[in-house]
Amino acid sequence: MKLSIERAQLFKSLQHVQSVVERRNTIPILSNVKLVAGDAGLSLNATDLDLDITETVPAEVAEPGATTAPAHILFDIVRKLPDGAVVEISTPGEDGQMMLTSGRSRFALSALSVDEFPAMTGGALTHFFRIAAADLRGLIDRTRFAIAVEETRYYLNGIFLHQSAAEGVPVLRAVATDGHRLARVELPLPEGAQGMPGVILPRKTVTELRKLIEDTAADISVSLSDSRVRFAFDDAVMSSKLIDGTFPDYERVIPTDNDKVLEVDCKAFSQAVDRVSAVSSEKSRAVKVQVQNGLVKLSASSPESGSAEEELEAAYDGAPLEIGFNARYLLDIMGQIEGDAARFGMLDAASPTVVRDVADASAVYVLMPMRV
């Protein structure tokens, strides 16, 4: 195997594939990235047995072949090479080494046998559809903040992607919740997604997929079954196992009778919450929201730091209400509002609050209140 490749091309691809590799591995080959040189260029492949990414980049291949190399070490070397550098990779013999040279730099890396590298397998993928990259980025960005991090309720450790209906119109819906907040975002159901199984995309898959599709304008091809999903575009393919669990009936926790409606300027409200929460207790991050005719008052206090309050004009003509929220959770939701105004639907101090973007009906957020 012998090839030369631009440092920028190799670095970008290694960024995508090496982050799949866990830092600590009991199986040595899983610490490596597989490199295959052929007519299409250089193909890089990494896996943790649950998630697999393959990406192909242009390269001048003098001798086709394949090898493996320590993923994080290779990435670190390429990251530290100067911009504009040309990287030459070769396997000079059967001595279990891969040579990398660039300018006056020369590295000999331990290479495990390609035959040891695992191939990700699974049943047939039964459903196929295409989705615009911008739409997929939107689904991920507006829901992933609500993914649960505690492993006990493992079925909440991802985004629930499924077919549903909004006012009789079929939609593709993404939902995430950690029990404190919930995010539900939808878009028109892509052609071919009819009858798809509801699937839970694991948190790591969501994170790596978002990085992978950051710069592409191409449509993403999605293939899935009830146990596996595959995303493909341009010269990249990601395959992942799905979370084997049942996502809860989230519709039950989205209130439909919240009759107290508050509309606020999203930017001004977020900045005010951020300011007053500076004095709140580090553990609870509690902020009190008091609403009355045309006014919203934000306040926070803690024995260690003192107190803060701020008033804002708002559209509200319901009965006076006082309700507490975790400031970080509240700011996470406000960060998803792309329009100028946010609408809060509230019932009382103990019931879930519904937050919507006034300019975008496709997203619904639910936030549990807290005692303050």
N, C-alpha and C positions, 0 to 999 in steps of 0.2 A: 504494500500500500504506500502510495506516495502522492502528495497533493500540495497545492499552495492555495491560500485563501486570504482575503482581506481581513484584517483584524476586526474591523467594525462588524462585518457580517458574522464572523464566528462569535464575537462577544454577545451580540444581540440574541443569537440562537441559544448560546450557553446560559444566558440569563433566564430564558424560558425553561429549559430542561433541567438545569442543575437544582432549581428550587424544589423540584419534586423529591430529590434525594434527601433522605433523613440523615442528620449529622451522625447519629449513632445507629449502626447496623450490625446485627448478629450474623447476617449473611454477607460476606465480603463483596460479592459481585453487585449487590444492590447499592454499593457506594460508588459504582462506576457508571460512566456514560458510554453507550455503545456508539462507535463511529463507523459508518459504512460509506466508502467512496465508490462512486459508480458514474454511469452516464448522466444521471440527473444532478450530480454534484455531491455534496457531503450531507449525509443524513445523520442526525444526532438523535439518540433515543435514551430516555431515562424512565425508571419505574420504581415504585415502592410496593408493587404487587396489587395495590388497590387503584392506583392512578398511573397512567402511562402517557408520556408525551413524545411524539416523533416530529421533528422539523427538518426540512431539507433546505440547504442554502447553496448558492452558486459557488463553485470551486473549480480550479483547474486541476483535473485528475490525470496524473501521469501514469499511475499504476493503480487499478482498482483493488479493493481489498477491505478488510474489516478488522477492528481491534476494539479494545475498551481501555478507558483511562479513569483515574480517580476524578470524579465530577467536580468536587469543590476545589481541589488543587488546580485542575486544568482551568477552571473559571478564574481563580485568583491570579494565575499566571497571565492569562489573556487580558484580564482587567488592568493589569499593571504595565502591559506593553504600550508603547506610545501610539497616539492616533496616527492613522495612515500607514501603520506597519503592515508588512506582508508576513503571514505565518506559514511555515512549511511543516507538514506533518508526515512522518514516515514510520514504517516498521521495518527496520533493516534486516531482521533475521528472526529466528525462532527462539530468541533469548528472553521473551516475555517482557520486552520493553517497547515503548512508543517514543520516538524522538520528535521534539518540537524545537524548531529554530526560527529565530526572527532577528534580523540584523546580526549583532554580535552575541545575542543571547542564545543559549543552547540548554535544553532540558531533556533528561531521560526519565520517563515516568514508567512505573510498574504497570504492566498491562495483563489483565486476566484474560483467559480464553473467551472468545466470543461464544463458544458453544455452551458456556455456563450461563449466559445472559438469558433471563426468563422471557418467554413470550406470553403476553396477556391473552387469555382465552376466555370464552364464555359462550352462552347460547346465542342463537340467531337474534339479530336486532329486527324487531317486527314493525316498527313505525319510523317513518322518515318525513322530515319537512325542512324547509329553509326559513331562516329568520334574518332580518337585517342586523348587521353588527351593532348599529346604534340602538336598536330595540333591545337586543340582548344585554348590552351594557346598561341600558336603563332599568331593565328588570333586576339585574344584579345590584346596581348601585342604590336603588331605592328600597331594597329589602334586606341586604346582608347585614346591616347594622343591628338587626333584631334577632339574628341567629343566636341560639343559646350556646353557652360555653361550658356549662356543667355536663359531665358525661353521664350522669345518672339517667336523665331523660334523653337518651341518645337519639331518639327520633326527632328531637327538636334541633339537633346539631347540623342543620342544613336548610336549604330552600326547597319548599314543596312546590313543584312545577306540575300543573295539571290543567285539564280542560274543564271549563265551567261555562256559565251563561250570565250575561248582564242584560237585564230587560229583554230577555228572549234572544239575544245575539250571542253566538258562541265566542268565547274568549280563551286566550291562553293566560293563565293566572299564576303568579309567583307569590308565595306567602312565607313569611318567617316570623317566629315568635319565641320569646324566652320566658313567657309568663308574666313579664312586667310591661312589655310593649309588643305590639303586633304591626306588621307592615303587609299590606295586600296591594299588589300592582297588577294591572292586566292590560292586554292589547288584543286586537282582533286575532282570532284563531288562524294560524297559518294553514295554507292548503296542505293536506296530508296529515295534519295533526289530529284529525277526527278519530275518536276512539282510542287515543293514546292512553296508556296507563298513567295514573298519578305517580310521580317519582320524587324522591327526596335526594337532592344533590348535596353531597357532603361538603362541610365548610372548606376543607382543603381544596377540593375540586373547584368550588366557587372562586376561591382566591386565585388559584393558578389559571383558571379559565379567563378571569378578568384581566390578568396580566397579559395573557396570550393574545387577546383580541383588542388590546389597547389601541393599536395604531392601524388596524385594518378597516377598509371600507367595503370589503367583500361580504357577500352574504355568507352566513354560517350554516352549513349542512348539519342537521341534528338527526341522529339515528338512535333509537332507544328500544329497550324492552323493559320488563319489570325488574330486572336485576342489573342492567348495564346501560351506559349512555356513551355516545361517541360524538364529538364535535370536530368538524373538518372545514378548513378554508385555506385558500392559497396553497402553501406548502407545509401546513401544520395539521397534525391530527392529535386529538386528546381523547383517550378512552378512560372510563372510570367505572368502578363498581358503585352501586347506589346503596343508600342506607336501607337495610332490611327492617322496616318497621312501619307502623301505621301512624300517619300524621293525625293529630286530633281534629275534631270538628270545630274548626276555627270560627265558623259562621255564628256559633252560639255565643261567642264573646264579643261580637260586634253589635253594640246597642242600636236599636231602631227607634227608640222613643225618647231620646235626649232632646228636650224641648227648649233648653236655654242655649242660645246661639250667640257666640262672641266672634267678631271679626277684627283682626288686628293687622297692622302693617308688619309683615314677616321680619324684615330686616331690623326695624326698630325694636320689636318685641324680643328677638333673639339677642340683640346686643344688651338690652336691659336685663334679661335673665342672666346673661353671662356676667354682667357687672355685679348684680346683687348676690349671685351665688359665690362670689369670691370670699364672703365671710361665713358661708354655710359650713357645717361640720363636714370634714373630709369623708367621713364614713357614709352619712345619709345623703349629702348634697341636696337637702330639702329646700325648696322655694315655695312660699305661700303666694297664691294668686287670688286676689279679691276683686270681684267684678260688680259694678253697679252702673247705673245709667251713664253711658258714654265714657266710662273710665275703667281702667284696669290698674290695680296697684300690686306691685311685686315686692315681696319682702323676704328677708332671710336673717337668721341670727344663730349664734353659737356661743356658749359660755366662754370659750377660749378667745374668739376673735371679735365679738361685738355684734352689731346689727347693721342692716342696710335696707333701704326701701326706695322705690322709684315708681312714679305714676306715668301712665301713657293714655292718650286718647284712644278710644276704641268704639266700634259699633256694637252696642249692647243695650237692650231695653227690657230685659227680663228681671226677675226678682234678684236681689243681691245674693251673691254666692261666694263662699270662701272654700278653696280647695288647694291641696298641696301636691307637688310633683317632685320627683327626682330631677334636678336641673340637667344632669347629663343626658338622661333619657329624653327630656323635653327638647334639648338642643339637637340631639341626634335626629329627631323627627323634623324639627324646623329646618334642619340642614337639607332635607329632601324637598322642601317646598321651593319650586322654581319660579312661581308667580310672585306678585307683589304682596298678596294678602293670604292669610291663613284663617280658616274657619274652625272654631271649636264648638262641638256639640256636647253639652254637659247636662247631667240630670241632678246630681247632688254630690256632696263631698266624698261619698264612699263608692260611687259607681264609676265604671270606665268612661273615659272621655274619648270622643271621636275627633280626629283632626284631619282636615282635608285642605288641599290646595284649591283656592277659589277658582283658579284658572284651569284646573286639570282634574276632571272627574275620574280619571283612570286609577288613582291611588287613594287608598284609605289607610289611616294610621289609628291605632287604638293605644291609649296610655292609661295604665292603672294609677289611681291616685295614691297618696301616702299621707299618713298622719303627720301634722306639723304643729 
